[in-house]
Amino acid sequence: MAPWFPTALGAAFFISAHYLLLRAASGRIDDRVGALVLESSAALGITVSLAFAGRGSGDSATRAGVLFAVGSGLAVSVASVLLFTTLRRGGPVASTGTIVLGGGVALSALVAPWLFAESFTGRRVLGVALGLAAMWVLGGES
């Protein structure tokens, strides 16, 4: 088993909790306020993690690293507002989760080889195809 696999499974568990709790909140809070509360509580959780667990790899932050992290955070904030809107409009969790995460993974898997010189293998192509199939199957659910 790859050393990153257990933490990826842990992240999947928390993403699942995220989607279920987001679905429960949608329609009970303004979409933008909901996204703000979501992102603020995420920032609080990360702050607590830094305070009690210390630094991760010990690497210092470069200017480019900070700028890329800011861009990533802005992308997540827009995605959060759009997720609240989608779920408030009645999007099923299985469909929206599959489209949002599956679509993001598929796009990333297709673009990453050119941006980061990652390999573009038959296995990657198969994974993207299966992800797109899952999006098609679950995205038709209403």
C-alpha positions in Angstrom: 0.0 0.0 0.0 1.3 3.4 -0.9 2.2 5.6 2.1 -0.3 8.3 1.1 -3.2 5.9 0.8 -4.4 5.8 4.4 -4.5 9.6 4.6 -6.4 9.7 1.3 -9.0 7.4 2.7 -9.3 9.6 5.8 -9.8 12.6 3.7 -12.5 10.7 1.7 -14.3 10.0 5.0 -14.2 13.7 5.9 -15.3 14.8 2.4 -18.3 12.5 2.8 -19.1 14.1 6.1 -18.6 17.5 4.5 -21.2 16.7 1.7 -23.8 15.3 4.1 -23.5 18.2 6.5 -23.5 20.7 3.6 -26.7 19.1 2.3 -28.3 19.3 5.7 -27.4 23.0 5.9 -28.5 24.0 2.4 -31.8 25.8 2.3 -31.5 26.6 6.0 -28.8 29.4 5.4 -28.1 31.8 2.7 -25.7 30.2 0.2 -22.9 32.9 0.6 -23.3 33.0 4.4 -23.2 29.2 4.5 -20.0 29.2 2.4 -18.5 31.8 4.7 -19.4 29.8 7.8 -18.0 26.6 6.1 -14.7 28.3 5.1 -14.3 30.1 8.5 -14.8 26.9 10.5 -12.3 25.2 8.2 -9.8 28.0 8.9 -10.5 27.6 12.6 -9.9 23.8 12.4 -6.6 24.3 10.5 -5.5 26.9 13.1 -6.2 24.5 15.9 -4.3 21.8 14.1 -1.3 24.1 13.7 -1.5 25.1 17.4 -1.6 21.6 18.7 0.1 19.4 16.1 2.9 21.7 15.1 4.1 22.2 11.6 3.8 19.4 9.0 7.0 18.9 7.0 9.0 21.8 8.4 9.3 23.4 5.0 9.1 27.2 4.9 6.5 28.9 2.7 7.7 30.5 -0.5 6.0 33.4 -2.1 4.8 31.2 -5.0 3.5 28.6 -2.5 1.5 31.2 -0.7 0.1 32.6 -4.0 -0.9 29.2 -5.2 -2.5 28.4 -1.9 -4.5 31.7 -2.0 -5.6 30.8 -5.5 -6.7 27.4 -4.4 -8.6 28.9 -1.4 -10.4 31.3 -3.7 -11.3 28.4 -6.0 -12.7 26.5 -3.0 -14.7 29.5 -1.9 -16.4 29.8 -5.2 -17.0 26.1 -5.3 -18.5 26.2 -1.8 -21.0 28.9 -2.8 -21.9 27.0 -5.9 -22.3 23.8 -3.9 -24.7 25.5 -1.5 -26.7 26.8 -4.4 -26.8 23.4 -6.2 -28.0 21.6 -3.1 -30.5 24.2 -2.2 -32.0 23.8 -5.7 -32.5 20.1 -4.9 -29.4 18.5 -6.3 -29.0 15.0 -4.7 -25.8 14.5 -2.8 -24.8 11.5 -4.9 -25.2 13.4 -8.1 -23.7 16.7 -7.0 -20.8 15.0 -5.2 -20.0 12.9 -8.1 -20.1 15.8 -10.6 -18.2 18.2 -8.4 -15.5 15.8 -7.2 -15.5 13.5 -10.2 -15.4 16.4 -12.6 -12.7 18.1 -10.7 -10.6 15.0 -10.5 -11.1 14.2 -14.2 -10.2 17.7 -15.3 -7.1 17.7 -13.0 -6.1 14.3 -14.2 -6.2 15.5 -17.8 -4.4 18.8 -17.1 -1.8 17.7 -14.5 0.5 15.9 -17.0 1.1 19.2 -18.9 1.4 21.4 -15.8 3.5 19.1 -13.6 5.0 16.6 -16.0 3.1 13.7 -14.5 2.8 10.5 -16.5 -0.2 10.1 -18.8 -0.8 6.4 -18.7 -3.5 4.0 -19.9 -4.5 3.6 -16.2 -5.1 7.3 -15.9 -7.1 7.3 -19.1 -9.2 4.4 -17.8 -9.7 6.2 -14.4 -10.9 9.4 -16.1 -13.2 7.4 -18.3 -14.7 5.5 -15.3 -15.1 8.8 -13.5 -16.9 10.4 -16.4 -19.1 7.3 -16.6 -19.9 7.6 -12.9 -20.8 11.3 -13.5 -23.1 10.3 -16.3 -24.8 7.6 -14.4 -25.2 9.4 -11.1 -25.7 12.8 -12.7 -28.9 11.6 -14.3 -30.4 11.0 -10.9 -33.0 13.6 -9.9 
